[in-house]
């Protein structure tokens, strides 16, 4: 599947951990303007102590916030935004190189947690950039060892405030955290993109579909679409009526995501496949616990081919 469309993932995101597999490095002023955004956020959450008297105290915390969503970093906790354990894409440390390549391709992720035995015994994460530099852009490929490429993960409780985790991620330059429950087991996963999206809304990168182009044809009979795609628009594109069935109440839905959730009877998780009465197959390729984001739609003719 490895198409460019589904490379984003709400929960597991692109590169940005430390300088290499050896672990996080220190954060310096030379890191550039990109860090200014995080510094401003953290500065609001934790204003520096000073001996100078304040010029004038603001009337409310909200008055000093450049983005209204920044309040979420104080009032929301990790458990509110984490990807649940059942939806985490992770690999065992013993995985062969060919299978790891396939996981990267199928998931569209660039960072994947690695475990030893089960996901309750995580040992780090593998970064696609590290893997590519070591095994893809070399004249002679060395022996494959996933353990040698592991980067550090953060481990946090579900009750940690988002602002505290954001500051920890910036300080340690580790942008993925596993959420650990009271018994020491893995409860979920959260990335720095999840935190920033609580402030500024959903982040679209260069691989995401343009706002005006909410769906595209991957190959004959197979389409990729944003869940917010209007039903009528997609129906015109494929020449089918998707709501002309007894179990579908067309007055209650107006998007592909709404249709799929109605058919499933719940908010489907990433990887879940939902069957339509007309023989269409909806595969959820990106979602979070609250909503579907992206879909792969297989029309009947593609499934019969």
N, C-alpha and C positions, 0 to 999 in steps of 0.2 A: 504493500500500500504506500509507503514512503513518499506520498505526495507532499507538495509544499503547503497545501491548504491546512493540514491538520497538525502542523508542527507546534502550535501553541497549546498549552495546557494550563488549565486554571490552577492546578495544584502543583505541578512539577514543571519548572521553567528553564529558561536558557542559562548560559554560563554566567560566571560572575563570582565564583568562589575565590579562594586564595590564589597565590601565584603559582602553585603547582602541587603535585601529590604530596610533597613533603610537609604541607600544612599551611595554615594561614600566616600571613606576614603582617607587619605593623602597618597602620594607616598613617600616612603623612600628608602634609599640606600639598605636596606635589601631585597628589592623585587627581587634581583637576576639578573643573566645574561640576562634573557629574555628581560629586560627593556633596556639593553645596545644597542640593535639594534635601538629602537625608539629614545633613547637619542642621538645616533650618527647622525641619520637623522635630528633631531631637532637642534642639534648642528651646522650642516651645514647650515640649514635654518636661524638660529638665533645665530650667534657666540657671545659668552659672551664678555661683555665689560671688558677691562683690561687697567691698567696704563702702562704695559710693552710694549715697542716698538715691532712691529712685526719683526720676523726674516727675512722673505722675502715674499712679497705679491705674491700670485699666479697669473699667467698670465691670467687665466680665471676661472670662477666659476666651469666649468666642470672638471678642473684638480683636485679639491678637492673632487669630488664625487666618492665614491667607487662603485656605481651602476649607469650606464647611465640613467636608468629610474627615478632616483631621481629628475631630472629636471622637471618631470611631476608635482611634488608637488608644484612647483612655477608657472608653466605656465598653469596648468589646474585648473578648478573651480569645486565646488561641483556639479553643474548642468551637468557637463560632464560625471560623473560616477554614478549618483544617479539612483536608481530604480524608475521609474515613479509611480505616485499615483495609477494608474489602476492596477499595478502589485504587490502592497504591500499586504502581508498577515498580517491581523490585526484582533483583536477580540474585541467585546464589553465587558465592565466591568461586564455586567449581564450574560455572557455566563455560562451555567451549566458546572460542572466539566467534565462530560462525553464528551460533545462537545469539550471542550478545549483539552482533551486527543486526540480526533480524529483529531483536527487541527494540533497538534504537530506531530502525526503519519503521516498524509497525506502530510504535507509540508516538513517534515524532518528538520525543524528549531529548534533551541534551545532558541531563543529569539524572542518574538512577541510583536509588539506594541499593546497597549490597548487604546480604545477610549470610550468616554461617549456620546452616541448618534450617532455621525458620526466621520469619520476619521479626520475631520477638528477640532475636539475637543479632541485631544489625552491627556491622563493623565499619561502615563508611559509605561513600558514594563514588561512582565512576562518572567521569566527565567525558563527554564525546570528544571534546577538543584534545584532551590528553590521549585518548585512544587513537584518534586520527593521526596525531603527530608522531606517535610511537610506532604505529603499525601500518599506516596507509601512505605516508609520504616519505618512505625510506627505500633505498635500493635493496637492502637485505632486511627482511623481516625477522626480528628477534623472537625467541620462544615466548609464547603468550602466558602471561601471569597477571590475572586480574588483581590479585592482592598487592602487587607492586605499584599499581596505579591508584590505589584508594586515597581519597581525600577525606577530611574529617566531616562529621555531621554534628549538628547541635542536637541536644536532647532536652526537651522542655516539658513542663507539666501542662495539662489542658487549661488550667486556671490562670496561666500567665497573661497579663495584659499585652495587647498587641504592641503598644508603644515600647514596652520593656524588651520584647523580643526584637523589634526593629533596631533598637539601640545595640542590642547584643550582636545581631547579625552584622551591623556596620562596624562595630569594634573588632570583632573576630574575623570579619571578611569571610563568613560562611553563610551562604544564602539559602540553605535548606535545613529544616529541623524536623526531627521525628518527635511526635508527641507521645510521651510515655505515661501510662496510667499508674495508679497507686500500687499495683502489683508488679511493676517493672516490665509489663508487656507493651508492645507498640499499639497505640490507640489511633494514630493518624499521622498526617504529614502536612507541613506548611512551608511555603517558600516566600521569599521576599516579594515576589510579584503579588501573591495573595494579600500581603500587608499593604502594599502600595495601592492595590485596586480598591481597598476599603476607603482610601482617601480620595483618589482621583477618578474612580470608576474603572471599567474594564480596559485593559491595555491591549492594543492591537500592534503587532510588530510587522516587519516587512513581508513576512510570509502569510499574513492573514488576508482574507478577502477584503477588497475595498468596500467601504460602507455602501456605495451605490450598487455594488455587485454582490448580492447576497447569496448567489448560488452559481455553480458552474458545472459543466459536464466533464467528468474525469475520463470517461471512455464511453463507447456506445452502451446505453442502457444503465449507466451508473453516474449518479450526480453527487456532488458535495454541496452542502447548503448550511447556512447559518440557521439556527433554530428560530430566529425571529423573522425569517423569510415569510412574507404574506402568502397564505394558502392560494388565493386566487392567482397571484403572479406565477407561482410554481405550477399550478394546474394548467395554465395557458402554455407554459413552456413544454410540458410533457404530454399535453393533449388528453388529460384524464381528469375525472371528477373524483376527488379524494373524500368527499363528505357524503356521497350518495349511498349511504349504507345505514341500516337500522340502528346499529350500535354507536353511531357517531351523531352527536348533536351539533350541527353546524353553527347554531346560534351562540354556542359557548366558546368557540375557538376561532381564531383568525390567523394563526401562524402554524408553521410546521411543528415547532416545539410543542405547542398546545395540542395539536393532533396526536403526536406521539405519546404525550403524557396521558391523554384521554384513553388511547388504545391500551396503554400499559396499566392504567389504573393507579399510577404513582409516578414520581419523578425518576426516570430510569438513570442508572449509573453508566459511566463510561464503559464501553465494551458490550453493553446489553443490546440485544437485537429484538426488535418489535415487528410482528407480522401485521400487515394490513389485509383486510378482507379481500381486496382486489389482487392479492398476490405480490404486493410490493413489500420489500424488506427495508426497514429503517435500522441502521446501526448507529448507535451513539458513540461518536469518536471524541467528544469533549463535553464534560459536564462537571458541575460541582454539586454539593448536596442540596442546593436550592433550585437549580434549573439546568436544563439542557443548553448547550452552547452550539455544538456543531453536529451535523449528521452526514452519514453516507447513505444514499438511497439507491437501492437496486430494483429496477423495474422488472416485471415478469420476463421480458425477452432476454435480459442479461442472465437471469438465473437458469433459463432453459438452454442457454448457449453452451 
